[in-house]
Amino acid sequence: MDEALRALERRWRAGEPGALEALARAHRQAGRELPWEVIAALPRWEPLVDFAARWCAHPLSPEDGVPAEAIARKEAELGFRLPAALREWYRLVGVGLRQVYDIPTLLSDVRLRQDEEQDSAFASVRIFEECHGHYMWVVAQADLDADDPPVLGSHDGEAHVPFTRHLSEFLTAMTYSSAAFIGYEMQESLIGALALGVHGAFFRRTEGLVERYPRLPLVPLLGGNWGINSRWHGDEDTIIALSGESEIGSGVARTEAAWEKLRSTPGLEIED
């Protein structure tokens, strides 16, 4: 099997179509952990890897992630295996996770929680918590066996509702959110320090932004009403989050030229 895996890896590194998927599948079938480089190359993490390369002080590296052995120890403690996408998330960025606005669940804090307020039969793993504690995002116990499970949201203890179809989409969108909403003030993103030269601000009278910048389809939302359901606009050098249908928002630009283009938007008001 080792030789077969090595052969698949050579085909992948040579750029053969379909070789990455075959390599990942072979590792899983053999009960082996995916190498870090394979995880970083998976299509579902391409937007996250691109964000780090373009917006953070350094691109992702194995040192940013939790070792596979630590995840295995946590799973042994929990008594169940985490979804593949959640394992991959911690492998990619688990060491450098930080609270910029909303609060990510660190690997050490992962546990199965019973819903005592709404349905005692409902159990879940919390993935994120809104910074004031009003909104929670979870993966239901029934979905823990899925490769890339859906995310549910709950506001102030209300019943959980579908939020995104896939966990990887949610985690990537929260990464972008961390920079656009308030990260520019802290020069931090969810997964690490922002690169030097990133500018940002809070905006009013944002109609011109909608006309100047196209939509960024960060994540297809199913429901819920928090944070990443904002309207997203921008380009490769700009991320703009507009709050619902209101005329307020915030955003970041990663170069001086992009910032000048953003701040010169007709009619835009920038708050100091």
C-alpha positions in Angstrom: 0.0 0.0 0.0 2.9 2.4 0.7 4.2 2.0 -2.8 0.7 2.6 -4.2 0.4 5.8 -2.1 3.7 7.0 -3.3 2.7 6.4 -6.8 -0.5 8.4 -6.4 1.5 11.2 -4.7 3.9 11.3 -7.7 0.9 11.5 -10.1 -0.6 14.3 -8.0 2.6 16.3 -7.9 2.9 15.9 -11.6 -0.5 17.6 -12.0 -2.4 14.6 -13.2 -6.2 15.3 -13.2 -8.0 13.3 -10.5 -4.8 12.2 -8.7 -5.4 14.4 -5.6 -8.9 12.9 -5.1 -7.5 9.4 -5.6 -4.6 10.1 -3.2 -6.9 11.4 -0.5 -9.3 8.5 -0.9 -6.5 5.9 -0.7 -5.2 7.4 2.5 -8.6 7.3 4.1 -9.3 3.7 2.9 -6.0 2.7 4.4 -6.9 4.4 7.7 -4.1 6.9 7.4 -4.0 10.5 8.2 -3.8 12.8 5.2 -0.5 14.6 4.9 -0.7 18.3 5.6 0.2 19.2 2.0 -2.7 17.1 0.7 -5.2 18.7 3.1 -4.0 22.2 2.0 -4.6 21.2 -1.6 -8.1 19.9 -1.2 -10.6 22.0 -3.2 -12.8 22.8 -0.2 -9.8 24.5 1.5 -8.7 26.5 -1.5 -10.4 29.7 -0.5 -8.9 29.5 3.0 -5.4 28.8 1.8 -5.8 31.7 -0.7 -7.0 34.0 2.1 -3.9 33.2 4.2 -1.5 33.7 1.2 -3.1 37.1 0.2 -4.2 38.6 3.5 -2.1 37.2 6.3 1.5 38.0 7.3 2.5 34.5 6.1 0.9 31.7 4.1 -0.3 28.6 5.9 2.4 26.1 6.9 2.3 22.8 8.9 3.3 24.8 12.0 0.0 26.6 12.0 -1.9 23.3 12.5 -2.5 20.9 15.4 -0.6 17.6 14.9 -2.7 14.6 13.9 -1.6 12.8 17.0 -3.1 15.5 19.2 -6.4 15.2 17.4 -6.4 11.5 17.8 -5.9 11.9 21.6 -8.8 14.3 21.7 -11.0 11.9 19.8 -10.0 9.1 22.2 -11.0 11.4 25.1 -14.4 12.2 23.5 -15.1 8.6 22.5 -16.0 9.5 18.9 -14.3 10.6 15.7 -14.6 14.2 14.5 -15.9 14.9 11.0 -13.1 14.9 8.4 -13.6 18.6 7.6 -13.2 19.6 11.3 -10.1 17.4 11.6 -8.7 19.1 8.5 -9.5 22.6 9.9 -7.5 21.9 13.1 -4.7 20.4 11.1 -4.5 23.5 8.9 -5.0 26.4 11.4 -5.6 25.0 14.9 -2.5 26.4 16.6 -3.0 29.9 15.5 -6.8 30.3 16.0 -7.7 33.5 17.8 -10.7 35.5 18.7 -11.0 38.6 16.6 -14.8 39.0 17.0 -16.7 35.8 17.2 -15.1 32.9 19.2 -13.9 29.7 17.5 -13.9 26.5 19.5 -10.4 25.4 20.1 -9.6 21.7 19.8 -9.1 21.5 23.6 -12.6 22.8 24.2 -14.4 20.4 21.8 -17.1 18.4 23.6 -20.6 16.9 23.0 -23.2 19.2 24.5 -26.8 18.4 25.3 -29.5 21.0 24.5 -31.1 21.5 27.9 -33.3 24.5 26.9 -35.0 23.3 23.7 -34.6 19.5 23.3 -32.8 17.3 25.7 -32.5 14.7 23.0 -30.5 17.0 20.8 -26.7 16.9 21.2 -24.1 18.8 19.2 -20.5 20.0 19.0 -20.2 23.7 19.2 -18.0 25.2 16.4 -18.3 28.9 17.0 -19.9 31.3 19.5 -20.9 35.0 18.9 -18.7 37.2 21.0 -21.7 38.4 23.2 -23.0 34.8 23.6 -26.3 35.4 21.6 -25.6 33.1 18.7 -24.1 29.6 18.5 -23.1 27.5 15.6 -22.9 23.7 16.0 -22.7 20.4 14.2 -25.4 18.1 15.3 -24.4 14.7 16.8 -26.4 13.0 14.1 -24.1 14.6 11.5 -20.7 13.9 13.1 -20.2 10.9 10.8 -20.4 13.1 7.7 -17.3 14.1 5.8 -18.2 17.8 5.6 -21.4 18.2 7.7 -23.9 21.0 7.7 -23.8 23.7 10.3 -26.8 24.7 12.4 -27.3 28.1 14.1 -29.2 29.1 17.2 -30.0 32.6 18.5 -30.4 33.0 22.3 -31.3 29.4 22.9 -33.9 29.1 20.2 -34.3 26.0 18.2 -31.4 25.3 15.8 -31.9 26.1 12.2 -29.8 25.1 9.1 -27.1 27.7 8.4 -24.7 26.3 5.8 -24.6 23.1 3.9 -21.0 22.4 4.7 -18.7 23.0 7.6 -15.7 24.0 5.4 -17.7 26.7 3.8 -18.8 28.1 7.2 -15.3 28.1 8.6 -13.8 29.8 5.5 -16.5 32.5 5.6 -15.9 33.2 9.3 -12.2 33.6 8.4 -13.1 36.3 5.9 -15.5 37.8 8.3 -12.9 38.2 11.0 -10.9 40.5 8.7 -13.8 42.5 7.2 -15.8 43.2 10.4 -13.1 44.3 12.9 -9.8 42.6 12.1 -8.4 45.8 10.6 -8.5 47.4 14.0 -6.6 44.6 15.6 -4.5 43.8 12.5 -5.6 40.2 13.1 -7.7 37.6 11.4 -9.2 34.4 12.8 -6.2 32.4 11.5 -3.3 34.9 12.0 -1.9 38.4 11.8 -2.9 40.4 8.8 -0.2 41.4 6.4 1.3 44.9 6.7 -0.5 47.4 4.6 -4.0 46.1 5.2 -6.4 49.0 5.7 -10.0 48.9 6.8 -12.9 50.9 8.2 -16.6 51.1 9.1 -18.8 52.6 6.4 -22.1 54.4 6.0 -23.9 55.3 2.7 -22.6 52.2 1.0 -24.7 52.3 -2.2 -21.6 53.2 -4.3 -19.8 50.1 -3.0 -22.5 47.9 -4.4 -22.1 49.6 -7.8 -18.3 49.5 -7.8 -17.6 46.0 -6.5 -19.2 42.7 -7.6 -20.7 40.2 -5.2 -18.4 37.7 -3.5 -20.2 34.4 -3.1 -18.4 33.3 0.0 -20.9 30.8 1.3 -24.4 29.6 0.2 -26.5 30.2 3.4 -29.6 28.2 4.2 -30.9 30.4 7.0 -30.0 32.0 10.2 -29.4 35.7 10.8 -26.0 36.5 12.0 -22.6 37.6 10.9 -21.8 35.8 7.7 -25.3 36.3 6.2 -24.1 39.8 5.3 -23.9 40.8 1.6 -20.3 40.4 0.5 -18.7 42.5 -2.2 -15.2 43.0 -3.3 -12.4 41.8 -5.6 -9.0 40.0 -5.1 -7.7 42.9 -3.1 -10.9 44.0 -1.2 -13.4 42.4 1.1 -16.6 44.3 2.0 -19.3 43.1 4.3 -22.6 45.0 4.1 -25.2 44.5 6.8 -28.4 43.0 5.4 -30.4 45.6 3.5 -29.0 48.6 5.5 -26.6 51.2 4.3 -23.8 50.3 6.7 -20.9 48.0 6.4 -17.2 47.5 6.9 -14.3 46.2 4.9 -10.6 45.8 4.2 -8.2 46.4 1.4 -4.8 44.8 1.2 -2.9 47.3 -0.8 -2.6 51.1 -0.9 -4.0 51.2 -4.4 -7.0 49.0 -3.4 -7.6 51.2 -0.3 -7.6 54.4 -2.4 -10.1 52.9 -4.8 -12.3 51.8 -1.9 -12.2 55.1 0.0 -12.8 57.1 -3.2 -16.2 55.4 -3.8 -18.7 58.1 -4.6 -21.0 59.0 -1.6 -19.2 56.7 0.8 -18.8 57.9 4.4 -15.9 56.4 6.4 -16.0 56.5 10.2 -12.8 57.3 12.0 
